[in-house]
Amino acid sequence: MSYSRDAAVDYARRNWNTNCHDGVISIIGGPIISVEAKKRQLGLSPSSDWKIEWMRKYRHSDDRGNMVEEQEAANFVGPGVALFLCRDGMA
């Protein structure tokens, strides 16, 4: 089978922002998170309805109302809702 750059780029676009086959994610500066364990902890059921999507940079207000930019975060995206995971792995 020959290499197809277009197919490789298409695959990366579809899958880049999801977790790998090992079922864990790691947010810079935070712990390794088991995706299935976190789904159970958050009561996300059925588990198959929820997926992880990465966000590379995001802006939010800190405790004083100042806008800050974080480098990496993830969302659990499910039926009609998304739950945000911050750097410490808490939702």
N, C-alpha and C positions, 0 to 999 in steps of 0.2 A: 504494500500500500504506500503510495506517495504522500508526501507532506503537503497539506493545503493550508497556506497561511490564512486565507479567508475563513476556512472552517475553524482554525485555531482561535482567531480573533472573535468569531461569532460565539464559540464556546465560552471564552473568557468573559465576554459581555453578559452572557446569560448566567454564569455561575460565580463571577468574581466576588460578589457581595454576600455569599452564603457560607455556611460552615462546611468543613471538610468531612470526609467519610469517617473520621475518627470520633466525631460527635462532640468535640470540645472546641471552645473558642477562647481566645486570650486577648484582652483589651490592654493596650500599652499602659503599664503602671499598675495593673490590677492582677487578680488571681486567674488561674485557668478555670474556666467554667464548663461543667458538663451540661450540654444543652438539654438533654432529657431530664436530668436531675433538677435543673432550674425550672423547666416546664412543670414538673411535679410540685416543686416548692411554691410556685406561683398559682397553682391550680388551673393550669391551662389544659383543658380537656375538650375533646380528645386531642392527644398529642400530635397526631398526624395533620391536624388543621392549622398548626402553627409552624412558621419557618423563621429563620434568622435572616436579617438583612443588615449589612454593614453600612454605616455612614462614616465617611472619611473625616470630615470636619463638621462641627456644629457649633452654633452660637446660642447662648442662653444667659439669663440673668443670674448673677451670684447673689449671696445673702444681702448685699447692700444695694442691689438693683443695677449694678454695673454690668454691661455686656462683656462676656468673656468668650473666648473660642477654645474649645477642646479639640484634641487631635483625633480621637477615635471613639466610636460608640457603636452600639448595636441595638436593633429593635427586634422583638418578637412580633411578627405580623400574623394576625389571625382573622377570623370572620368579622369584618367591620371595625377592627380596632388594632392599634399597635402599642406595645409596651416597650418603653425605653430602658435600656441597660446602660448605666454610666460606667465610668472607669473602675469603680470599686465592685462592679458586678451586681449591684443591687438595682431592683426595678423601682 
